Amino acid sequence: MASAAEQMASNLSWAAFGKATELKQRILYTIGLLIIYRLGTYIPVPGIDGAALRDFMEQAGAGIGGILSMFTGGALSRMGIFALGIMPYISASIIIQLVGSMYEPWKNLKKEG
């Protein structure tokens, strides 16, 4: 007698998966984003001395620096652009809003919509 898992596996077919075009598109999109993210962790942030950062991370490797590097997959020790997270976007958004309330041409653009 076959188990429930074996019965369910026998009912599945690759032909049914081939018809699920939306599922395939979502899977490929997710894989593409993961590839872009992994490549972005190897692009260094301009203005950061890589050798000094490596020395610092070796010294702080046993402490909080090692934990942070573990959570970022090593992107923090390489200081890749994706290690910065969302903070540059939020900071730029705040600055643009502040300048938009003081700079006259931007005020007019804000009023126009």
PDB file as gemmi writes it, atoms N, CA and C in Angstrom:
CRYST1    1.000    1.000    1.000  90.00  90.00  90.00 P 1                      
ATOM      1  N   MET A   1       0.839  -1.170   0.000  1.00  0.00           N  
ATOM      2  CA  MET A   1       0.000   0.000   0.000  1.00  0.00           C  
ATOM      3  C   MET A   1       0.891   1.243   0.000  1.00  0.00           C  
ATOM      4  N   ALA A   2       0.593   2.183  -0.878  1.00  0.00           N  
ATOM      5  CA  ALA A   2       1.397   3.396  -1.031  1.00  0.00           C  
ATOM      6  C   ALA A   2       0.995   4.425   0.017  1.00  0.00           C  
ATOM      7  N   SER A   3       1.987   5.174   0.468  1.00  0.00           N  
ATOM      8  CA  SER A   3       1.692   6.218   1.446  1.00  0.00           C  
ATOM      9  C   SER A   3       1.010   7.398   0.761  1.00  0.00           C  
ATOM     10  N   ALA A   4       0.511   8.308   1.573  1.00  0.00           N  
ATOM     11  CA  ALA A   4      -0.185   9.480   1.030  1.00  0.00           C  
ATOM     12  C   ALA A   4       0.765  10.343   0.206  1.00  0.00           C  
ATOM     13  N   ALA A   5       2.006  10.446   0.641  1.00  0.00           N  
ATOM     14  CA  ALA A   5       2.982  11.254  -0.095  1.00  0.00           C  
ATOM     15  C   ALA A   5       3.283  10.635  -1.455  1.00  0.00           C  
ATOM     16  N   GLU A   6       3.386   9.314  -1.502  1.00  0.00           N  
ATOM     17  CA  GLU A   6       3.647   8.644  -2.776  1.00  0.00           C  
ATOM     18  C   GLU A   6       2.471   8.791  -3.727  1.00  0.00           C  
ATOM     19  N   GLN A   7       1.248   8.726  -3.189  1.00  0.00           N  
ATOM     20  CA  GLN A   7       0.064   8.901  -4.031  1.00  0.00           C  
ATOM     21  C   GLN A   7       0.005  10.313  -4.599  1.00  0.00           C  
ATOM     22  N   MET A   8       0.316  11.298  -3.761  1.00  0.00           N  
ATOM     23  CA  MET A   8       0.286  12.679  -4.225  1.00  0.00           C  
ATOM     24  C   MET A   8       1.384  12.912  -5.265  1.00  0.00           C  
ATOM     25  N   ALA A   9       2.546  12.325  -5.055  1.00  0.00           N  
ATOM     26  CA  ALA A   9       3.642  12.482  -6.009  1.00  0.00           C  
ATOM     27  C   ALA A   9       3.313  11.824  -7.341  1.00  0.00           C  
ATOM     28  N   SER A  10       2.580  10.733  -7.312  1.00  0.00           N  
ATOM     29  CA  SER A  10       2.226  10.077  -8.573  1.00  0.00           C  
ATOM     30  C   SER A  10       1.204  10.888  -9.357  1.00  0.00           C  
ATOM     31  N   ASN A  11       0.404  11.700  -8.670  1.00  0.00           N  
ATOM     32  CA  ASN A  11      -0.591  12.535  -9.347  1.00  0.00           C  
ATOM     33  C   ASN A  11       0.020  13.790  -9.964  1.00  0.00           C  
ATOM     34  N   LEU A  12       1.184  14.199  -9.493  1.00  0.00           N  
ATOM     35  CA  LEU A  12       1.836  15.387 -10.037  1.00  0.00           C  
ATOM     36  C   LEU A  12       2.542  15.036 -11.338  1.00  0.00           C  
ATOM     37  N   SER A  13       2.503  15.951 -12.273  1.00  0.00           N  
ATOM     38  CA  SER A  13       3.206  15.714 -13.532  1.00  0.00           C  
ATOM     39  C   SER A  13       3.906  16.993 -13.963  1.00  0.00           C  
ATOM     40  N   TRP A  14       4.967  16.834 -14.723  1.00  0.00           N  
ATOM     41  CA  TRP A  14       5.702  17.989 -15.221  1.00  0.00           C  
ATOM     42  C   TRP A  14       4.897  18.730 -16.275  1.00  0.00           C  
ATOM     43  N   ALA A  15       3.964  18.054 -16.902  1.00  0.00           N  
ATOM     44  CA  ALA A  15       3.121  18.715 -17.901  1.00  0.00           C  
ATOM     45  C   ALA A  15       2.248  19.778 -17.243  1.00  0.00           C  
ATOM     46  N   ALA A  16       1.759  19.482 -16.041  1.00  0.00           N  
ATOM     47  CA  ALA A  16       0.944  20.469 -15.325  1.00  0.00           C  
ATOM     48  C   ALA A  16       1.798  21.675 -14.938  1.00  0.00           C  
ATOM     49  N   PHE A  17       3.041  21.424 -14.574  1.00  0.00           N  
ATOM     50  CA  PHE A  17       3.932  22.536 -14.238  1.00  0.00           C  
ATOM     51  C   PHE A  17       4.246  23.373 -15.471  1.00  0.00           C  
ATOM     52  N   GLY A  18       4.338  22.731 -16.619  1.00  0.00           N  
ATOM     53  CA  GLY A  18       4.612  23.445 -17.866  1.00  0.00           C  
ATOM     54  C   GLY A  18       3.502  24.394 -18.254  1.00  0.00           C  
ATOM     55  N   LYS A  19       2.288  24.105 -17.826  1.00  0.00           N  
ATOM     56  CA  LYS A  19       1.150  24.968 -18.151  1.00  0.00           C  
ATOM     57  C   LYS A  19       1.062  26.175 -17.222  1.00  0.00           C  
ATOM     58  N   ALA A  20       1.706  26.122 -16.087  1.00  0.00           N  
ATOM     59  CA  ALA A  20       1.637  27.202 -15.100  1.00  0.00           C  
ATOM     60  C   ALA A  20       2.629  28.299 -15.475  1.00  0.00           C  
ATOM     61  N   THR A  21       2.277  29.100 -16.475  1.00  0.00           N  
ATOM     62  CA  THR A  21       3.210  30.125 -16.956  1.00  0.00           C  
ATOM     63  C   THR A  21       3.413  31.233 -15.933  1.00  0.00           C  
ATOM     64  N   GLU A  22       2.367  31.600 -15.207  1.00  0.00           N  
ATOM     65  CA  GLU A  22       2.521  32.662 -14.210  1.00  0.00           C  
ATOM     66  C   GLU A  22       3.469  32.222 -13.098  1.00  0.00           C  
ATOM     67  N   LEU A  23       3.358  30.975 -12.680  1.00  0.00           N  
ATOM     68  CA  LEU A  23       4.256  30.455 -11.653  1.00  0.00           C  
ATOM     69  C   LEU A  23       5.700  30.465 -12.142  1.00  0.00           C  
ATOM     70  N   LYS A  24       5.917  30.053 -13.385  1.00  0.00           N  
ATOM     71  CA  LYS A  24       7.277  30.064 -13.940  1.00  0.00           C  
ATOM     72  C   LYS A  24       7.827  31.482 -13.999  1.00  0.00           C  
ATOM     73  N   GLN A  25       6.983  32.445 -14.389  1.00  0.00           N  
ATOM     74  CA  GLN A  25       7.436  33.836 -14.452  1.00  0.00           C  
ATOM     75  C   GLN A  25       7.820  34.344 -13.071  1.00  0.00           C  
ATOM     76  N   ARG A  26       7.034  33.997 -12.069  1.00  0.00           N  
ATOM     77  CA  ARG A  26       7.342  34.443 -10.704  1.00  0.00           C  
ATOM     78  C   ARG A  26       8.634  33.814 -10.183  1.00  0.00           C  
ATOM     79  N   ILE A  27       8.819  32.551 -10.478  1.00  0.00           N  
ATOM     80  CA  ILE A  27      10.043  31.873 -10.035  1.00  0.00           C  
ATOM     81  C   ILE A  27      11.263  32.482 -10.717  1.00  0.00           C  
ATOM     82  N   LEU A  28      11.184  32.720 -12.018  1.00  0.00           N  
ATOM     83  CA  LEU A  28      12.306  33.326 -12.741  1.00  0.00           C  
ATOM     84  C   LEU A  28      12.576  34.750 -12.261  1.00  0.00           C  
ATOM     85  N   TYR A  29      11.525  35.502 -11.966  1.00  0.00           N  
ATOM     86  CA  TYR A  29      11.677  36.864 -11.447  1.00  0.00           C  
ATOM     87  C   TYR A  29      12.397  36.835 -10.095  1.00  0.00           C  
ATOM     88  N   THR A  30      11.997  35.912  -9.229  1.00  0.00           N  
ATOM     89  CA  THR A  30      12.627  35.798  -7.914  1.00  0.00           C  
ATOM     90  C   THR A  30      14.092  35.399  -8.039  1.00  0.00           C  
ATOM     91  N   ILE A  31      14.377  34.454  -8.902  1.00  0.00           N  
ATOM     92  CA  ILE A  31      15.769  34.036  -9.111  1.00  0.00           C  
ATOM     93  C   ILE A  31      16.591  35.193  -9.677  1.00  0.00           C  
ATOM     94  N   GLY A  32      16.009  35.959 -10.596  1.00  0.00           N  
ATOM     95  CA  GLY A  32      16.699  37.121 -11.151  1.00  0.00           C  
ATOM     96  C   GLY A  32      17.023  38.163 -10.090  1.00  0.00           C  
ATOM     97  N   LEU A  33      16.065  38.434  -9.196  1.00  0.00           N  
ATOM     98  CA  LEU A  33      16.318  39.392  -8.116  1.00  0.00           C  
ATOM     99  C   LEU A  33      17.405  38.894  -7.170  1.00  0.00           C  
ATOM    100  N   LEU A  34      17.414  37.612  -6.884  1.00  0.00           N  
ATOM    101  CA  LEU A  34      18.462  37.061  -6.023  1.00  0.00           C  
ATOM    102  C   LEU A  34      19.841  37.188  -6.666  1.00  0.00           C  
ATOM    103  N   ILE A  35      19.916  36.974  -7.970  1.00  0.00           N  
ATOM    104  CA  ILE A  35      21.195  37.122  -8.680  1.00  0.00           C  
ATOM    105  C   ILE A  35      21.659  38.573  -8.642  1.00  0.00           C  
ATOM    106  N   ILE A  36      20.738  39.510  -8.879  1.00  0.00           N  
ATOM    107  CA  ILE A  36      21.087  40.937  -8.840  1.00  0.00           C  
ATOM    108  C   ILE A  36      21.560  41.327  -7.446  1.00  0.00           C  
ATOM    109  N   TYR A  37      20.876  40.829  -6.414  1.00  0.00           N  
ATOM    110  CA  TYR A  37      21.278  41.150  -5.046  1.00  0.00           C  
ATOM    111  C   TYR A  37      22.675  40.608  -4.745  1.00  0.00           C  
ATOM    112  N   ARG A  38      22.936  39.373  -5.131  1.00  0.00           N  
ATOM    113  CA  ARG A  38      24.250  38.794  -4.860  1.00  0.00           C  
ATOM    114  C   ARG A  38      25.354  39.542  -5.601  1.00  0.00           C  
ATOM    115  N   LEU A  39      25.080  39.972  -6.830  1.00  0.00           N  
ATOM    116  CA  LEU A  39      26.076  40.754  -7.566  1.00  0.00           C  
ATOM    117  C   LEU A  39      26.272  42.125  -6.921  1.00  0.00           C  
ATOM    118  N   GLY A  40      25.209  42.720  -6.412  1.00  0.00           N  
ATOM    119  CA  GLY A  40      25.293  44.035  -5.782  1.00  0.00           C  
ATOM    120  C   GLY A  40      26.086  44.038  -4.495  1.00  0.00           C  
ATOM    121  N   THR A  41      26.189  42.890  -3.845  1.00  0.00           N  
ATOM    122  CA  THR A  41      26.991  42.840  -2.623  1.00  0.00           C  
ATOM    123  C   THR A  41      28.483  42.878  -2.917  1.00  0.00           C  
ATOM    124  N   TYR A  42      28.874  42.652  -4.173  1.00  0.00           N  
ATOM    125  CA  TYR A  42      30.290  42.694  -4.544  1.00  0.00           C  
ATOM    126  C   TYR A  42      30.702  44.033  -5.142  1.00  0.00           C  
ATOM    127  N   ILE A  43      29.768  44.965  -5.351  1.00  0.00           N  
ATOM    128  CA  ILE A  43      30.096  46.295  -5.867  1.00  0.00           C  
ATOM    129  C   ILE A  43      30.441  47.171  -4.665  1.00  0.00           C  
ATOM    130  N   PRO A  44      31.683  47.653  -4.568  1.00  0.00           N  
ATOM    131  CA  PRO A  44      32.080  48.407  -3.374  1.00  0.00           C  
ATOM    132  C   PRO A  44      31.484  49.815  -3.352  1.00  0.00           C  
ATOM    133  N   VAL A  45      31.292  50.324  -2.147  1.00  0.00           N  
ATOM    134  CA  VAL A  45      30.826  51.691  -1.960  1.00  0.00           C  
ATOM    135  C   VAL A  45      31.997  52.628  -2.232  1.00  0.00           C  
ATOM    136  N   PRO A  46      31.818  53.645  -3.077  1.00  0.00           N  
ATOM    137  CA  PRO A  46      32.918  54.576  -3.356  1.00  0.00           C  
ATOM    138  C   PRO A  46      33.331  55.341  -2.095  1.00  0.00           C  
ATOM    139  N   GLY A  47      34.624  55.544  -1.938  1.00  0.00           N  
ATOM    140  CA  GLY A  47      35.133  56.329  -0.820  1.00  0.00           C  
ATOM    141  C   GLY A  47      35.462  55.513   0.417  1.00  0.00           C  
ATOM    142  N   ILE A  48      35.264  54.219   0.381  1.00  0.00           N  
ATOM    143  CA  ILE A  48      35.572  53.365   1.524  1.00  0.00           C  
ATOM    144  C   ILE A  48      36.895  52.653   1.252  1.00  0.00           C  
ATOM    145  N   ASP A  49      37.827  52.766   2.202  1.00  0.00           N  
ATOM    146  CA  ASP A  49      39.115  52.084   2.078  1.00  0.00           C  
ATOM    147  C   ASP A  49      38.918  50.612   2.430  1.00  0.00           C  
ATOM    148  N   GLY A  50      39.036  49.753   1.430  1.00  0.00           N  
ATOM    149  CA  GLY A  50      38.776  48.329   1.617  1.00  0.00           C  
ATOM    150  C   GLY A  50      39.731  47.664   2.585  1.00  0.00           C  
ATOM    151  N   ALA A  51      41.015  48.042   2.526  1.00  0.00           N  
ATOM    152  CA  ALA A  51      42.011  47.426   3.407  1.00  0.00           C  
ATOM    153  C   ALA A  51      41.753  47.804   4.864  1.00  0.00           C  
ATOM    154  N   ALA A  52      41.440  49.069   5.108  1.00  0.00           N  
ATOM    155  CA  ALA A  52      41.158  49.504   6.478  1.00  0.00           C  
ATOM    156  C   ALA A  52      39.890  48.839   7.008  1.00  0.00           C  
ATOM    157  N   LEU A  53      38.899  48.684   6.156  1.00  0.00           N  
ATOM    158  CA  LEU A  53      37.658  48.033   6.580  1.00  0.00           C  
ATOM    159  C   LEU A  53      37.903  46.563   6.901  1.00  0.00           C  
ATOM    160  N   ARG A  54      38.724  45.878   6.085  1.00  0.00           N  
ATOM    161  CA  ARG A  54      39.042  44.477   6.360  1.00  0.00           C  
ATOM    162  C   ARG A  54      39.783  44.341   7.690  1.00  0.00           C  
ATOM    163  N   ASP A  55      40.732  45.254   7.947  1.00  0.00           N  
ATOM    164  CA  ASP A  55      41.459  45.212   9.219  1.00  0.00           C  
ATOM    165  C   ASP A  55      40.511  45.414  10.391  1.00  0.00           C  
ATOM    166  N   PHE A  56      39.593  46.361  10.253  1.00  0.00           N  
ATOM    167  CA  PHE A  56      38.630  46.617  11.324  1.00  0.00           C  
ATOM    168  C   PHE A  56      37.724  45.406  11.551  1.00  0.00           C  
ATOM    169  N   MET A  57      37.264  44.788  10.463  1.00  0.00           N  
ATOM    170  CA  MET A  57      36.364  43.644  10.602  1.00  0.00           C  
ATOM    171  C   MET A  57      37.089  42.437  11.196  1.00  0.00           C  
ATOM    172  N   GLU A  58      38.393  42.297  10.940  1.00  0.00           N  
ATOM    173  CA  GLU A  58      39.160  41.212  11.558  1.00  0.00           C  
ATOM    174  C   GLU A  58      39.281  41.434  13.058  1.00  0.00           C  
ATOM    175  N   GLN A  59      39.468  42.689  13.470  1.00  0.00           N  
ATOM    176  CA  GLN A  59      39.572  42.991  14.892  1.00  0.00           C  
ATOM    177  C   GLN A  59      38.224  42.826  15.591  1.00  0.00           C  
ATOM    178  N   ALA A  60      37.153  43.241  14.919  1.00  0.00           N  
ATOM    179  CA  ALA A  60      35.821  43.178  15.520  1.00  0.00           C  
ATOM    180  C   ALA A  60      35.088  41.899  15.131  1.00  0.00           C  
ATOM    181  N   GLY A  61      35.810  40.953  14.528  1.00  0.00           N  
ATOM    182  CA  GLY A  61      35.176  39.734  14.030  1.00  0.00           C  
ATOM    183  C   GLY A  61      34.533  38.890  15.109  1.00  0.00           C  
ATOM    184  N   ALA A  62      35.083  38.924  16.302  1.00  0.00           N  
ATOM    185  CA  ALA A  62      34.517  38.108  17.367  1.00  0.00           C  
ATOM    186  C   ALA A  62      33.342  38.803  18.046  1.00  0.00           C  
ATOM    187  N   GLY A  63      33.215  40.086  17.843  1.00  0.00           N  
ATOM    188  CA  GLY A  63      32.156  40.833  18.511  1.00  0.00           C  
ATOM    189  C   GLY A  63      30.971  41.100  17.612  1.00  0.00           C  
ATOM    190  N   ILE A  64      30.458  42.310  17.735  1.00  0.00           N  
ATOM    191  CA  ILE A  64      29.259  42.695  16.992  1.00  0.00           C  
ATOM    192  C   ILE A  64      29.519  42.757  15.493  1.00  0.00           C  
ATOM    193  N   GLY A  65      30.750  43.059  15.091  1.00  0.00           N  
ATOM    194  CA  GLY A  65      31.080  43.110  13.665  1.00  0.00           C  
ATOM    195  C   GLY A  65      30.913  41.760  12.994  1.00  0.00           C  
ATOM    196  N   GLY A  66      31.297  40.704  13.686  1.00  0.00           N  
ATOM    197  CA  GLY A  66      31.132  39.358  13.140  1.00  0.00           C  
ATOM    198  C   GLY A  66      29.676  38.964  13.015  1.00  0.00           C  
ATOM    199  N   ILE A  67      28.881  39.363  13.990  1.00  0.00           N  
ATOM    200  CA  ILE A  67      27.449  39.052  13.940  1.00  0.00           C  
ATOM    201  C   ILE A  67      26.788  39.797  12.793  1.00  0.00           C  
ATOM    202  N   LEU A  68      27.115  41.085  12.642  1.00  0.00           N  
ATOM    203  CA  LEU A  68      26.527  41.855  11.543  1.00  0.00           C  
ATOM    204  C   LEU A  68      26.967  41.318  10.188  1.00  0.00           C  
ATOM    205  N   SER A  69      28.228  40.932  10.085  1.00  0.00           N  
ATOM    206  CA  SER A  69      28.719  40.376   8.827  1.00  0.00           C  
ATOM    207  C   SER A  69      28.033  39.049   8.514  1.00  0.00           C  
ATOM    208  N   MET A  70      27.737  38.281   9.547  1.00  0.00           N  
ATOM    209  CA  MET A  70      27.042  37.015   9.344  1.00  0.00           C  
ATOM    210  C   MET A  70      25.627  37.257   8.811  1.00  0.00           C  
ATOM    211  N   PHE A  71      24.930  38.239   9.362  1.00  0.00           N  
ATOM    212  CA  PHE A  71      23.561  38.513   8.928  1.00  0.00           C  
ATOM    213  C   PHE A  71      23.498  39.101   7.525  1.00  0.00           C  
ATOM    214  N   THR A  72      24.542  39.799   7.094  1.00  0.00           N  
ATOM    215  CA  THR A  72      24.534  40.388   5.754  1.00  0.00           C  
ATOM    216  C   THR A  72      25.197  39.486   4.726  1.00  0.00           C  
ATOM    217  N   GLY A  73      25.612  38.304   5.115  1.00  0.00           N  
ATOM    218  CA  GLY A  73      26.234  37.384   4.172  1.00  0.00           C  
ATOM    219  C   GLY A  73      27.612  37.827   3.732  1.00  0.00           C  
ATOM    220  N   GLY A  74      28.304  38.586   4.548  1.00  0.00           N  
ATOM    221  CA  GLY A  74      29.637  39.066   4.212  1.00  0.00           C  
ATOM    222  C   GLY A  74      29.640  40.378   3.455  1.00  0.00           C  
ATOM    223  N   ALA A  75      28.466  40.908   3.125  1.00  0.00           N  
ATOM    224  CA  ALA A  75      28.398  42.160   2.371  1.00  0.00           C  
ATOM    225  C   ALA A  75      28.899  43.334   3.208  1.00  0.00           C  
ATOM    226  N   LEU A  76      28.748  43.245   4.521  1.00  0.00           N  
ATOM    227  CA  LEU A  76      29.209  44.335   5.376  1.00  0.00           C  
ATOM    228  C   LEU A  76      30.732  44.379   5.421  1.00  0.00           C  
ATOM    229  N   SER A  77      31.377  43.228   5.447  1.00  0.00           N  
ATOM    230  CA  SER A  77      32.842  43.229   5.481  1.00  0.00           C  
ATOM    231  C   SER A  77      33.425  43.653   4.136  1.00  0.00           C  
ATOM    232  N   ARG A  78      32.688  43.434   3.039  1.00  0.00           N  
ATOM    233  CA  ARG A  78      33.120  43.915   1.718  1.00  0.00           C  
ATOM    234  C   ARG A  78      32.619  45.330   1.468  1.00  0.00           C  
ATOM    235  N   MET A  79      31.681  45.783   2.262  1.00  0.00           N  
ATOM    236  CA  MET A  79      31.002  47.080   2.150  1.00  0.00           C  
ATOM    237  C   MET A  79      30.461  47.273   0.734  1.00  0.00           C  
ATOM    238  N   GLY A  80      29.598  46.337   0.344  1.00  0.00           N  
ATOM    239  CA  GLY A  80      28.925  46.434  -0.946  1.00  0.00           C  
ATOM    240  C   GLY A  80      27.793  47.445  -0.888  1.00  0.00           C  
ATOM    241  N   ILE A  81      27.326  47.879  -2.049  1.00  0.00           N  
ATOM    242  CA  ILE A  81      26.303  48.922  -2.071  1.00  0.00           C  
ATOM    243  C   ILE A  81      24.981  48.435  -1.491  1.00  0.00           C  
ATOM    244  N   PHE A  82      24.708  47.139  -1.546  1.00  0.00           N  
ATOM    245  CA  PHE A  82      23.457  46.645  -0.981  1.00  0.00           C  
ATOM    246  C   PHE A  82      23.560  46.425   0.523  1.00  0.00           C  
ATOM    247  N   ALA A  83      24.755  46.541   1.092  1.00  0.00           N  
ATOM    248  CA  ALA A  83      24.901  46.433   2.538  1.00  0.00           C  
ATOM    249  C   ALA A  83      24.380  47.687   3.227  1.00  0.00           C  
ATOM    250  N   LEU A  84      24.210  48.765   2.471  1.00  0.00           N  
ATOM    251  CA  LEU A  84      23.719  50.010   3.054  1.00  0.00           C  
ATOM    252  C   LEU A  84      22.244  49.931   3.412  1.00  0.00           C  
ATOM    253  N   GLY A  85      21.514  49.076   2.744  1.00  0.00           N  
ATOM    254  CA  GLY A  85      20.091  48.934   3.023  1.00  0.00           C  
ATOM    255  C   GLY A  85      19.281  50.058   2.413  1.00  0.00           C  
ATOM    256  N   ILE A  86      18.217  50.439   3.090  1.00  0.00           N  
ATOM    257  CA  ILE A  86      17.281  51.421   2.556  1.00  0.00           C  
ATOM    258  C   ILE A  86      17.564  52.840   3.075  1.00  0.00           C  
ATOM    259  N   MET A  87      18.519  52.982   3.973  1.00  0.00           N  
ATOM    260  CA  MET A  87      18.786  54.292   4.574  1.00  0.00           C  
ATOM    261  C   MET A  87      19.180  55.377   3.574  1.00  0.00           C  
ATOM    262  N   PRO A  88      19.994  55.137   2.554  1.00  0.00           N  
ATOM    263  CA  PRO A  88      20.287  56.215   1.599  1.00  0.00           C  
ATOM    264  C   PRO A  88      19.036  56.722   0.888  1.00  0.00           C  
ATOM    265  N   TYR A  89      18.123  55.829   0.562  1.00  0.00           N  
ATOM    266  CA  TYR A  89      16.872  56.237  -0.095  1.00  0.00           C  
ATOM    267  C   TYR A  89      16.028  57.101   0.837  1.00  0.00           C  
ATOM    268  N   ILE A  90      15.920  56.709   2.092  1.00  0.00           N  
ATOM    269  CA  ILE A  90      15.112  57.471   3.047  1.00  0.00           C  
ATOM    270  C   ILE A  90      15.747  58.832   3.303  1.00  0.00           C  
ATOM    271  N   SER A  91      17.065  58.881   3.452  1.00  0.00           N  
ATOM    272  CA  SER A  91      17.746  60.161   3.675  1.00  0.00           C  
ATOM    273  C   SER A  91      17.563  61.093   2.487  1.00  0.00           C  
ATOM    274  N   ALA A  92      17.709  60.565   1.274  1.00  0.00           N  
ATOM    275  CA  ALA A  92      17.523  61.390   0.078  1.00  0.00           C  
ATOM    276  C   ALA A  92      16.088  61.885  -0.029  1.00  0.00           C  
ATOM    277  N   SER A  93      15.129  61.059   0.332  1.00  0.00           N  
ATOM    278  CA  SER A  93      13.724  61.459   0.285  1.00  0.00           C  
ATOM    279  C   SER A  93      13.446  62.600   1.259  1.00  0.00           C  
ATOM    280  N   ILE A  94      13.997  62.526   2.448  1.00  0.00           N  
ATOM    281  CA  ILE A  94      13.810  63.590   3.440  1.00  0.00           C  
ATOM    282  C   ILE A  94      14.457  64.880   2.963  1.00  0.00           C  
ATOM    283  N   ILE A  95      15.658  64.798   2.419  1.00  0.00           N  
ATOM    284  CA  ILE A  95      16.353  65.996   1.933  1.00  0.00           C  
ATOM    285  C   ILE A  95      15.581  66.641   0.789  1.00  0.00           C  
ATOM    286  N   ILE A  96      15.069  65.833  -0.140  1.00  0.00           N  
ATOM    287  CA  ILE A  96      14.301  66.373  -1.265  1.00  0.00           C  
ATOM    288  C   ILE A  96      13.038  67.064  -0.767  1.00  0.00           C  
ATOM    289  N   GLN A  97      12.374  66.508   0.228  1.00  0.00           N  
ATOM    290  CA  GLN A  97      11.171  67.140   0.771  1.00  0.00           C  
ATOM    291  C   GLN A  97      11.502  68.463   1.452  1.00  0.00           C  
ATOM    292  N   LEU A  98      12.614  68.511   2.171  1.00  0.00           N  
ATOM    293  CA  LEU A  98      13.000  69.758   2.832  1.00  0.00           C  
ATOM    294  C   LEU A  98      13.381  70.828   1.817  1.00  0.00           C  
ATOM    295  N   VAL A  99      14.163  70.453   0.814  1.00  0.00           N  
ATOM    296  CA  VAL A  99      14.562  71.414  -0.215  1.00  0.00           C  
ATOM    297  C   VAL A  99      13.343  71.855  -1.013  1.00  0.00           C  
ATOM    298  N   GLY A 100      12.414  70.942  -1.240  1.00  0.00           N  
ATOM    299  CA  GLY A 100      11.197  71.271  -1.979  1.00  0.00           C  
ATOM    300  C   GLY A 100      10.333  72.295  -1.284  1.00  0.00           C  
ATOM    301  N   SER A 101      10.444  72.409   0.022  1.00  0.00           N  
ATOM    302  CA  SER A 101       9.661  73.414   0.733  1.00  0.00           C  
ATOM    303  C   SER A 101      10.389  74.753   0.839  1.00  0.00           C  
ATOM    304  N   MET A 102      11.686  74.811   0.480  1.00  0.00           N  
ATOM    305  CA  MET A 102      12.444  76.054   0.584  1.00  0.00           C  
ATOM    306  C   MET A 102      12.818  76.648  -0.773  1.00  0.00           C  
ATOM    307  N   TYR A 103      13.054  75.839  -1.767  1.00  0.00           N  
ATOM    308  CA  TYR A 103      13.533  76.274  -3.079  1.00  0.00           C  
ATOM    309  C   TYR A 103      12.329  76.583  -3.969  1.00  0.00           C  
ATOM    310  N   GLU A 104      12.256  77.835  -4.444  1.00  0.00           N  
ATOM    311  CA  GLU A 104      11.057  78.328  -5.136  1.00  0.00           C  
ATOM    312  C   GLU A 104      10.668  77.532  -6.390  1.00  0.00           C  
ATOM    313  N   PRO A 105      11.603  77.206  -7.295  1.00  0.00           N  
ATOM    314  CA  PRO A 105      11.179  76.412  -8.467  1.00  0.00           C  
ATOM    315  C   PRO A 105      10.599  75.045  -8.086  1.00  0.00           C  
ATOM    316  N   TRP A 106      11.126  74.440  -7.032  1.00  0.00           N  
ATOM    317  CA  TRP A 106      10.599  73.140  -6.609  1.00  0.00           C  
ATOM    318  C   TRP A 106       9.248  73.289  -5.926  1.00  0.00           C  
ATOM    319  N   LYS A 107       9.028  74.444  -5.272  1.00  0.00           N  
ATOM    320  CA  LYS A 107       7.706  74.702  -4.685  1.00  0.00           C  
ATOM    321  C   LYS A 107       6.650  74.732  -5.778  1.00  0.00           C  
ATOM    322  N   ASN A 108       6.988  75.405  -6.894  1.00  0.00           N  
ATOM    323  CA  ASN A 108       6.041  75.488  -8.009  1.00  0.00           C  
ATOM    324  C   ASN A 108       5.769  74.104  -8.599  1.00  0.00           C  
ATOM    325  N   LEU A 109       6.805  73.291  -8.724  1.00  0.00           N  
ATOM    326  CA  LEU A 109       6.610  71.932  -9.225  1.00  0.00           C  
ATOM    327  C   LEU A 109       5.728  71.118  -8.285  1.00  0.00           C  
ATOM    328  N   LYS A 110       5.904  71.346  -6.992  1.00  0.00           N  
ATOM    329  CA  LYS A 110       5.113  70.625  -6.001  1.00  0.00           C  
ATOM    330  C   LYS A 110       3.639  71.019  -6.098  1.00  0.00           C  
ATOM    331  N   LYS A 111       3.383  72.312  -6.356  1.00  0.00           N  
ATOM    332  CA  LYS A 111       2.003  72.788  -6.486  1.00  0.00           C  
ATOM    333  C   LYS A 111       1.343  72.238  -7.747  1.00  0.00           C  
ATOM    334  N   GLU A 112       2.127  72.093  -8.829  1.00  0.00           N  
ATOM    335  CA  GLU A 112       1.581  71.574 -10.080  1.00  0.00           C  
ATOM    336  C   GLU A 112       1.233  70.094  -9.969  1.00  0.00           C  
ATOM    337  N   GLY A 113       1.891  69.412  -9.098  1.00  0.00           N  
ATOM    338  CA  GLY A 113       1.570  68.002  -8.899  1.00  0.00           C  
ATOM    339  C   GLY A 113       2.604  67.149  -9.447  1.00  0.00           C  
TER     340      GLY A 113                                                      
END                                                                             
